[in-house]
Amino acid sequence: DAKTTQPPSMDCAEGRAANLPCNHSTISGNEYVYWYRQIHSQGPQYIIHGLKNNETNEMASLIITEDRKSSTLILPHATLRDTAVYYCIDMNYGGSQGNLIFGKGTKLSVKP
Amino acid sequence: DGGITQSPKYLFRKEGQNVTLSCEQNLNHDAMYWYRQDPGQGLRLIYYSQIVNDFQKGDIAEGYSVSREKKESFPLTVTSAQKNPTAFYLCASKGGHDRAHQPQHFGDGTRLSIL
């Protein structure tokens, strides 16, 4: 079962920032936070990952709270093509088979 | 462009028939994975391979088989022993050694249906 919890759905106006929250209530010290998204009938797309510090890449920013119990994925200027299901995952490859356990995710709808 | 190619995109199987799903990557990744996704559900790991000529069962390996004869290829065979094969099958690969925190990258999947 997934270890993270996310709201089932969110709406965002096109051009505005989309802030997607995730709770990591059982995250352990050596687990990273990963974010993926999946557009209908396509494979999941990697977005960003981090351990403790905030991270930014060309797609998004990741904010991780100091206690690491929650994170927020920020899409700074959402477009209609960002409509997808977004998944946050706690993952530690060391000692594990590398199984990505997706929960139900957040369905983000970007509206014109 | 580097990436993961899965083929075919759609596949139909008759009862009692084995079918093989192709997964090829040109990312020079050591690790490769096969997942199954059912409607409205998350991913379930079928098999994974950390290196050529080696692979391990995932959570739902029964009725499936794999091979890893080349670094870039990890084909999945859905055998007639798999009683509920209708699903969306996803292949992924990951760079770095097995404990490296590199992301898994996915292909666009193969949708398998029973005739």
Interface residues (C-beta under 8 A of the other chain):
Chain A: A2 Y32 Y34 S41 Q42 G43 P44 Q45 Y46 H49 L51 Y87 M91 Y93 G94 G95 Q97 G98 N99 L100 I101 F102 G103 K104
Chain B: I4 Q6 A31 Y33 Y35 G40 G42 L43 L45 Y48 Q56 G58 D59 F88 L90 A92 K94 D98 R99 A100 H101 P103 Q104 H105 F106 G107 D108 G109 R111
